[in-house]
Amino acid sequence: MTEWSLDILLVIALLVTATSVLWSRDLFRGVVFFIAFGLLMALAWVRLRAPDVALAEAAIGAGLTGVLLLDAARHLSNDESQGEDGKEKKP
């Protein structure tokens, strides 16, 4: 009974984080939810007894892709703070 409740809780957490990624208006928050989703997916693969897939998901899905998306978000926020002529906007 406890295993089923853990699995149901994991599925609900996956659905909530996936929905949060899709509906997040803040870019940074969306990337953080994406990383959390990747870590939850790694946990789901462990529960399905696929540790090799779980390690790949954690390393690539949450780790490498998360870092690349955070870097892209940082570059996008730098571009938004500057005008089209390359000079900083005044608030």
C-alpha positions as CSV (number, residue, x, y, z in Angstrom):
1,M,0.0,0.0,0.0
2,T,2.8,2.4,0.8
3,E,4.5,1.7,-2.5
4,W,1.4,2.7,-4.5
5,S,0.9,5.9,-2.5
6,L,4.6,6.8,-3.2
7,D,4.0,6.1,-6.9
8,I,0.8,8.2,-7.0
9,L,2.5,11.0,-5.2
10,L,5.4,10.9,-7.7
11,V,3.0,11.0,-10.6
12,I,1.1,14.0,-9.1
13,A,4.4,15.8,-8.5
14,L,5.5,15.1,-12.1
15,L,2.2,16.4,-13.5
16,V,2.4,19.6,-11.3
17,T,6.0,20.4,-12.3
18,A,5.3,19.7,-16.0
19,T,2.3,22.0,-15.8
20,S,4.4,24.6,-14.0
21,V,7.0,24.5,-16.7
22,L,4.5,25.1,-19.4
23,W,2.5,27.9,-17.7
24,S,5.4,29.7,-16.0
25,R,5.7,33.3,-17.2
26,D,9.1,33.9,-15.6
27,L,11.9,32.3,-17.7
28,F,14.1,31.6,-14.7
29,R,11.3,29.9,-12.8
30,G,10.4,27.8,-15.8
31,V,13.9,26.6,-16.1
32,V,14.0,25.7,-12.4
33,F,10.8,23.8,-12.7
34,F,12.3,22.0,-15.7
35,I,15.3,20.9,-13.6
36,A,13.0,19.7,-10.9
37,F,11.0,17.8,-13.4
38,G,14.1,16.1,-14.7
39,L,15.1,15.1,-11.1
40,L,11.6,13.7,-10.5
41,M,11.8,11.8,-13.8
42,A,15.1,10.3,-12.6
43,L,13.4,9.2,-9.4
44,A,10.5,7.7,-11.5
45,W,13.0,5.7,-13.5
46,V,14.6,4.4,-10.3
47,R,11.1,3.3,-9.1
48,L,10.7,1.5,-12.4
49,R,14.0,-0.3,-11.7
50,A,15.9,1.3,-14.6
51,P,19.0,2.8,-12.8
52,D,20.9,3.3,-16.0
53,V,18.1,5.4,-17.6
54,A,17.8,7.3,-14.3
55,L,21.4,8.2,-14.3
56,A,21.2,9.4,-17.9
57,E,18.1,11.4,-17.1
58,A,19.7,13.1,-14.1
59,A,22.9,13.8,-15.9
60,I,21.5,15.0,-19.2
61,G,17.9,16.0,-18.5
62,A,18.4,17.8,-15.2
63,G,22.1,18.6,-15.2
64,L,23.5,19.5,-18.6
65,T,20.2,20.7,-20.2
66,G,19.4,22.7,-17.1
67,V,22.8,24.5,-17.1
68,L,22.4,25.3,-20.8
69,L,18.9,26.6,-20.3
70,L,20.0,28.8,-17.3
71,D,22.9,30.2,-19.4
72,A,20.4,31.0,-22.3
73,A,18.1,32.6,-19.8
74,R,20.9,34.8,-18.5
75,H,21.8,35.8,-22.0
76,L,18.2,36.6,-22.8
77,S,17.9,38.8,-19.7
78,N,21.1,40.6,-20.7
79,D,19.6,41.3,-24.1
80,E,16.3,42.6,-22.6
81,S,18.2,45.0,-20.4
82,Q,19.9,46.6,-23.4
83,G,18.2,48.6,-26.1
84,E,18.4,47.8,-29.8
85,D,21.4,50.0,-30.2
86,G,23.4,48.0,-27.6
87,K,23.3,50.6,-24.9
88,E,21.7,49.9,-21.5
89,K,18.1,51.1,-21.1
90,K,17.4,53.7,-18.4
91,P,14.6,52.7,-16.0
